[in-house]
Amino acid sequence: MVSLSLNSLKQIMRAMVDQPGFDKVLSKVDVLSASPGKVVCEMRVDEEHTNRGGTLHGGLTATLVDVISTMAIMYTERGAPGVSVDMNITYMNAAKIGEDLLITAQVLKQGRTLAFATVDLTNKATGKLIAQGRHTKHLGSS
């Protein structure tokens, strides 16, 4: 049984963006749904999210992969956020200002000490895959 509720995930996200520091960049992320090991969020690309070319900044994409996959890992029976061991992102298409993104994180496997997750960022209107990330986290020993 999952120890967190959808409302708890939303509160965690709100607490992150209400604190001073880098996480404020996530203030436009809306948690839409959660089921065990899966979290779906939405975000509209605004100017603050873009690079000089006017498209979604790769660093923000990496941050979304990091944070949303961690939420999916937390939304499991174990409920531990863990610490990052490895993360990679494949950038496939640009996302422009005004476009809405769906960010879907799925836990692939959770073992005794490691969790593996994947995150897809897709254009909500077209379904086009913008980027895909993989995240490995160390959960500690159980």
Residue frames as qw, qx, qy, qz and C-alpha x, y, z in Angstrom:
[[0.000, 0.888, 0.460, 0.000, 0.00, 0.00, 0.00],
 [0.379, 0.518, -0.022, 0.767, 1.26, 3.48, -0.89],
 [0.396, -0.472, -0.513, 0.598, 1.90, 5.67, 2.14],
 [0.033, -0.261, 0.033, 0.964, 1.38, 9.02, 0.36],
 [0.415, 0.673, 0.586, -0.180, -1.77, 10.50, -1.15],
 [0.442, 0.587, 0.334, 0.590, -2.05, 12.59, -4.31],
 [0.191, -0.952, -0.113, -0.212, -2.70, 15.57, -2.06],
 [0.689, -0.615, 0.187, 0.333, 0.52, 14.80, -0.16],
 [0.662, 0.163, 0.354, 0.640, 2.50, 14.86, -3.42],
 [0.159, 0.811, 0.274, 0.493, 0.96, 18.22, -4.29],
 [0.455, -0.891, 0.002, -0.001, 1.88, 19.55, -0.85],
 [0.755, -0.308, 0.262, 0.515, 5.47, 18.33, -1.25],
 [0.489, 0.456, 0.344, 0.659, 5.73, 20.12, -4.60],
 [0.112, -0.916, -0.201, -0.330, 4.21, 23.28, -3.13],
 [0.632, -0.738, 0.088, 0.221, 6.67, 23.19, -0.20],
 [0.726, -0.005, 0.292, 0.623, 9.60, 22.80, -2.62],
 [0.327, 0.576, 0.308, 0.683, 8.67, 25.83, -4.70],
 [0.306, -0.909, -0.197, -0.206, 7.78, 27.98, -1.68],
 [0.701, -0.558, 0.089, 0.435, 11.34, 27.73, -0.34],
 [0.146, 0.878, -0.330, -0.314, 14.14, 29.99, -1.57],
 [0.442, -0.375, 0.754, 0.310, 16.38, 28.41, -4.16],
 [0.056, 0.217, -0.755, -0.617, 16.43, 26.60, -7.46],
 [0.134, 0.324, 0.936, -0.016, 13.21, 24.59, -7.00],
 [0.263, 0.577, 0.266, -0.726, 11.16, 27.76, -7.61],
 [0.190, 0.314, -0.630, -0.684, 11.64, 27.02, -11.33],
 [0.108, -0.188, -0.966, -0.143, 9.10, 24.21, -10.81],
 [0.222, 0.253, 0.470, -0.816, 6.32, 26.55, -9.66],
 [0.552, 0.273, -0.235, -0.752, 4.29, 26.00, -12.86],
 [0.291, 0.075, -0.944, -0.132, 4.27, 22.19, -12.55],
 [0.675, -0.171, 0.167, -0.698, 0.83, 20.78, -11.74],
 [0.126, -0.120, 0.982, -0.069, 0.54, 17.23, -10.40],
 [0.577, -0.001, -0.356, -0.735, -2.40, 15.69, -12.30],
 [0.927, -0.177, -0.129, -0.305, -2.49, 12.09, -11.10],
 [0.017, -0.539, 0.821, -0.189, -0.62, 9.43, -9.20],
 [0.957, -0.119, -0.117, -0.237, -0.89, 5.68, -8.95],
 [0.769, -0.518, 0.326, 0.187, 1.63, 3.32, -7.34],
 [0.638, -0.197, 0.472, 0.576, 4.96, 3.98, -9.05],
 [0.328, 0.453, 0.503, 0.659, 3.53, 6.44, -11.58],
 [0.055, -0.687, -0.293, 0.663, 3.06, 10.22, -11.49],
 [0.379, 0.547, 0.482, 0.570, 1.70, 12.45, -14.25],
 [0.170, -0.641, -0.189, 0.724, 2.26, 16.21, -14.23],
 [0.430, 0.744, 0.384, 0.339, 1.59, 19.10, -16.59],
 [0.334, -0.601, 0.004, 0.726, 3.50, 22.30, -17.25],
 [0.472, 0.856, 0.195, 0.080, 3.10, 25.16, -19.71],
 [0.668, 0.033, 0.060, 0.741, 6.42, 26.32, -21.15],
 [0.038, -0.980, -0.163, 0.107, 6.88, 29.98, -20.18],
 [0.403, 0.831, -0.271, 0.270, 9.71, 32.35, -21.02],
 [0.401, -0.725, 0.512, -0.228, 11.39, 31.63, -17.68],
 [0.881, -0.114, 0.459, -0.020, 11.74, 27.96, -18.76],
 [0.784, 0.604, 0.094, 0.103, 13.53, 28.64, -22.04],
 [0.664, -0.222, 0.225, 0.678, 17.02, 28.99, -23.42],
 [0.024, -0.518, 0.186, 0.834, 18.20, 31.82, -25.69],
 [0.036, -0.028, -0.787, -0.616, 16.60, 30.01, -28.63],
 [0.527, -0.074, 0.023, -0.846, 13.15, 30.32, -27.06],
 [0.782, -0.076, -0.561, -0.260, 12.73, 26.60, -26.40],
 [0.815, -0.566, -0.015, -0.123, 12.58, 24.53, -23.22],
 [0.019, 0.770, -0.618, 0.158, 15.99, 24.65, -21.52],
 [0.743, 0.143, -0.654, 0.023, 17.76, 21.29, -21.29],
 [0.160, 0.205, -0.712, 0.652, 18.67, 21.94, -17.67],
 [0.552, -0.075, 0.286, -0.780, 15.02, 22.39, -16.75],
 [0.832, 0.112, -0.422, -0.342, 14.22, 19.18, -18.61],
 [0.525, 0.188, -0.755, 0.345, 16.82, 17.39, -16.47],
 [0.169, -0.153, 0.559, -0.798, 15.33, 18.93, -13.33],
 [0.743, -0.006, -0.038, -0.669, 11.86, 17.71, -14.33],
 [0.775, 0.142, -0.613, -0.049, 13.22, 14.20, -14.88],
 [0.275, 0.207, -0.726, 0.595, 14.93, 14.30, -11.47],
 [0.302, -0.085, 0.455, -0.834, 12.01, 15.67, -9.44],
 [0.762, 0.046, -0.105, -0.638, 9.06, 13.91, -11.10],
 [0.725, 0.138, -0.674, 0.001, 10.79, 10.50, -11.13],
 [0.140, 0.159, -0.729, 0.651, 11.59, 10.99, -7.44],
 [0.544, -0.051, 0.240, -0.803, 7.90, 11.66, -6.80],
 [0.830, 0.099, -0.404, -0.372, 7.00, 8.40, -8.58],
 [0.535, 0.172, -0.758, 0.331, 9.56, 6.52, -6.48],
 [0.131, -0.123, 0.575, -0.798, 8.11, 8.10, -3.34],
 [0.694, 0.038, 0.052, -0.717, 4.61, 7.06, -4.45],
 [0.664, 0.107, -0.735, -0.085, 5.34, 3.39, -3.78],
 [0.788, -0.510, -0.342, -0.046, 4.93, 1.20, -0.74],
 [0.706, -0.108, -0.257, 0.651, 8.47, 1.98, 0.40],
 [0.080, -0.957, -0.274, -0.046, 7.98, 5.73, 0.05],
 [0.567, -0.563, 0.147, 0.583, 11.69, 6.63, 0.15],
 [0.388, 0.890, -0.065, -0.232, 13.01, 9.40, -2.14],
 [0.891, 0.039, 0.173, 0.417, 16.55, 8.02, -2.29],
 [0.144, -0.785, 0.282, 0.533, 19.59, 9.79, -3.73],
 [0.709, 0.663, -0.130, -0.202, 20.57, 10.00, -7.39],
 [0.727, -0.299, 0.516, 0.340, 23.15, 7.54, -8.69],
 [0.287, -0.021, 0.635, 0.717, 22.71, 8.07, -12.43],
 [0.403, 0.700, 0.409, -0.426, 20.49, 10.11, -14.71],
 [0.264, -0.099, 0.574, 0.769, 20.43, 10.56, -18.46],
 [0.429, 0.650, 0.336, -0.530, 18.18, 12.46, -20.81],
 [0.390, 0.168, 0.658, 0.622, 17.63, 12.06, -24.53],
 [0.217, 0.578, 0.137, -0.775, 16.39, 15.28, -26.16],
 [0.454, 0.277, 0.778, 0.334, 14.29, 14.59, -29.26],
 [0.142, 0.686, 0.472, 0.536, 12.18, 17.67, -30.07],
 [0.118, 0.143, -0.249, 0.951, 11.95, 21.27, -28.99],
 [0.146, -0.711, -0.678, 0.112, 9.15, 22.62, -26.81],
 [0.192, 0.417, 0.114, 0.881, 8.26, 26.27, -27.43],
 [0.099, 0.078, 0.430, -0.894, 6.81, 29.00, -25.26],
 [0.585, 0.065, 0.005, -0.808, 3.09, 28.46, -24.73],
 [0.663, 0.066, -0.699, -0.258, 3.14, 24.71, -25.32],
 [0.724, -0.448, 0.310, -0.424, 1.72, 22.43, -22.64],
 [0.374, 0.381, -0.845, 0.042, 3.80, 19.43, -21.63],
 [0.897, -0.355, -0.046, -0.259, 2.77, 16.18, -19.99],
 [0.124, 0.580, -0.766, 0.249, 5.48, 14.75, -17.77],
 [0.925, -0.191, -0.116, -0.306, 4.92, 11.06, -17.03],
 [0.005, 0.571, -0.789, 0.229, 7.21, 9.26, -14.60],
 [0.937, -0.096, -0.191, -0.275, 7.08, 5.49, -14.18],
 [0.435, -0.579, 0.685, -0.075, 9.07, 3.31, -11.79],
 [0.673, 0.364, -0.589, -0.259, 10.53, 0.46, -13.83],
 [0.797, -0.128, -0.562, 0.182, 11.93, -1.52, -10.92],
 [0.306, -0.754, 0.349, -0.465, 12.46, -1.02, -7.24],
 [0.770, 0.058, -0.607, 0.189, 14.84, -3.40, -5.54],
 [0.677, -0.525, -0.383, 0.345, 16.35, -3.66, -2.09],
 [0.433, -0.530, -0.023, 0.729, 18.74, -0.73, -2.57],
 [0.102, -0.164, 0.414, 0.890, 18.08, 0.75, -6.04],
 [0.467, 0.633, 0.529, -0.319, 15.10, 2.15, -7.94],
 [0.266, -0.023, 0.581, 0.769, 14.94, 2.70, -11.69],
 [0.324, 0.696, 0.477, -0.428, 12.50, 5.13, -13.31],
 [0.340, 0.244, 0.519, 0.745, 11.76, 6.56, -16.73],
 [0.125, 0.665, 0.325, -0.660, 10.22, 9.93, -17.55],
 [0.364, 0.420, 0.587, 0.588, 8.59, 11.01, -20.81],
 [0.078, 0.543, 0.148, -0.823, 8.01, 14.68, -21.60],
 [0.305, 0.387, 0.746, 0.449, 5.42, 14.95, -24.37],
 [0.159, -0.043, -0.147, -0.975, 3.65, 17.80, -26.11],
 [0.360, 0.267, 0.728, -0.519, 0.11, 17.60, -24.72],
 [0.551, 0.540, 0.032, -0.635, -1.55, 18.76, -27.96],
 [0.594, 0.533, -0.506, -0.326, 0.39, 16.62, -30.44],
 [0.965, -0.217, 0.135, -0.050, 1.67, 13.71, -28.35],
 [0.646, 0.617, -0.348, 0.286, 5.14, 14.33, -29.77],
 [0.818, -0.425, -0.159, 0.354, 7.93, 13.09, -27.50],
 [0.065, 0.965, -0.191, 0.167, 10.07, 16.05, -26.42],
 [0.134, 0.596, -0.739, 0.285, 12.54, 14.20, -24.19],
 [0.906, -0.271, -0.296, -0.133, 12.95, 10.95, -22.32],
 [0.035, -0.687, 0.612, -0.390, 14.94, 10.48, -19.15],
 [0.840, -0.177, -0.509, 0.066, 16.11, 7.56, -17.06],
 [0.212, -0.715, 0.407, -0.528, 16.90, 7.95, -13.38],
 [0.757, -0.110, -0.614, 0.194, 18.56, 5.50, -10.98],
 [0.307, -0.725, 0.258, -0.560, 18.33, 6.21, -7.26],
 [0.414, 0.087, -0.822, 0.381, 19.94, 4.57, -4.25],
 [0.566, -0.593, -0.294, -0.491, 17.31, 3.91, -1.59],
 [0.302, -0.557, 0.638, -0.438, 19.58, 2.72, 1.19],
 [0.273, 0.060, -0.960, -0.004, 19.50, -0.78, 2.59],
 [0.649, -0.339, -0.111, -0.672, 16.28, -2.29, 3.83]]
